Amino acid sequence: MNQITEKMAPYSSLPEPAPDWALFLDVDGTLVEIAETPDAVIVPAGLAEQLGQISAALDGAVALVSGRSIASLEALLGSVPIAIAGLHGLEVRQAGEKQIQRARVDLPPLQAAREALQAFVDAHEGVTLEDKGLTLAVHYRAAPQAQSAVETKAAELAARHKGQIHAIRGKMVIELKPPGCDKGSAIEAFMAAPPFKGRVAVFAGDDITDEDGFAVVDRLGGISIRIGAHAGGSLARLRCASVADFGRWLTGIAEKLATKAGRDPS
């Protein structure tokens, strides 16, 4: 990934939508507020319907790009009629399809890491293991004092299974995942085929794992949006202060796009 820089407009007002956009959206910390546990998030009323309206206005060029599994996203949002890249791109489902394409993963190292992490979280109160099948997330939001121990354990397992498992940091979480897929590669794959091909890529995210997506979108000449403050800087060219502010901007997109196209917004 390219080096993260500070060259971006702080808390920029977000641009007016255009009918040639391809819109990619992270979920936790972008569309919904981060909660104590992944299952405790509160979904804004009407979010799934809103995403469907925006997808229709952009001729289907909308996708969720999340660290959650596709099954978790469906449990959270219901049946959303748009493309989804889950588990940082290890899972992909195209809009209107039921079949999920999954990356080939070397399972024995992942299983060994799973067993080691389960023993680790059992010994550390407040630390939890989220088993996503193809990735393993260790959350320490309820035990911030365990951050150093979690980071050390993740680094140890990544070194033990060098080249087979990578450790990636997020907000109060470290995730172990196979190499080869990230949010940037997921966006790039979407952009290579209809209905995304030839459009202006727009990606909004909030976390370190979204930086790969920002890098790809910036390289493609698109629009990258970072949600919330981040002391370490970001590759994103634009900033939005909060999930609530981003939600307000998102609410107006379908109506504005419909107006631009001369359609009835209703």
Secondary structure, 3 states (H helix, E strand, C coil): CCCCCCCCCCCCCCCCCCCCEEEEECCECCCECCCCCHHHCCCCCCHHHHHHHHHHHCCCCEEEECCCCHHHHHHHHCCCCCEEEEHHHCEEECCCCCCCEECCCCHHHHHHHHHHHHHHHHCCCCCEEEECCCCEEEECCCCHHHHHHHHHHHHHHHHHCCCCCEEEEECCEEEEECCCCCHHHHHHHHHCCCCCCCCEEEEEECCHHHHHHHHHHHHCCCEEEEECCCCCCCCCCEEECCHHHHHHHHHCHHHHHHHHCCCCCC
